[in-house]
Amino acid sequence: MDKLPLVLDLMGTFVFALSGALAGVKRKLDLFGVLVLSFAAGNSGGITRDVLIGAVPPGAVNDWRYLGVSLVAGVTTFYFSPLIVRMWNPVLLFDAAGLALFAVAGAAKALAYGLNPVMATALGMVTGIGGGMVRDVLLAEIPTVLRAEFYAVAALAGAAVVVIGHTLQLPAAPVTAVALILCFWLRVMAIRRGWRLPVAKFNDRHDPNVAKAASNDSEKS
């Protein structure tokens, strides 16, 4: 059980790397670009977490296995993307799986480094959303966490289960399983049913700057 966070970390790295590589393939990047995106998506969340909790150098830099699983995911996706694309919504499914694995692993590692329950939960969320955010930024997209259904909330829920289980001194294996299932289920159901938090509503007509710009455009025409 001592190696459980590492196993979850590597699994999360692999599935997030798959989502990053597949997104790169869909944008028609070359092999190098796909591998860069694969590594960035698979390891950014873990690197951020490790730096914040003082686990330096981060595992993704210090342990060859993180680079190895990222490259395997990237090369596999680059050459066999048609097989992966045939799956239902593959990028979102891999993203949901990576979110769950990283949120749980992040919270567990934060607890192992002595963080309090609240910050351990927050670090679990940061670990879960980091890779997807960097992937989207590199592809010049608005990060999924800022616009999608129950993304950060699902990560928070999974991390919270880990922290609560640790606080109550419950067995690690069943707590981890419940946390993974809850986070993955919330994300997938949010995708399928459109569950989301309230979205900001803004009417451009009430913005004087927008109205002024429109007026200037009409005068020029």
Secondary structure, 3 states (H helix, E strand, C coil): CCCHHHHHHHHHHHHHHHHHHHHHHHCCCCHHHHHHHHHHHHHHHHHHHHHHHCCCCCHHHHCHHHHHHHHHHHHHHHHHHHHHHCCCCHHHHHHHHHHHHHHHHHHHHHHHCCCCHHHHHHHHHHHHHHHHHHHHHHCCCCCHHHHCCCCHHHHHHHHHHHHHHHHCCCCHHHHHHHHHHHHHHHHHHHHHHCCCCCCCCCCHHHCHHHHHHHHHHHHHC
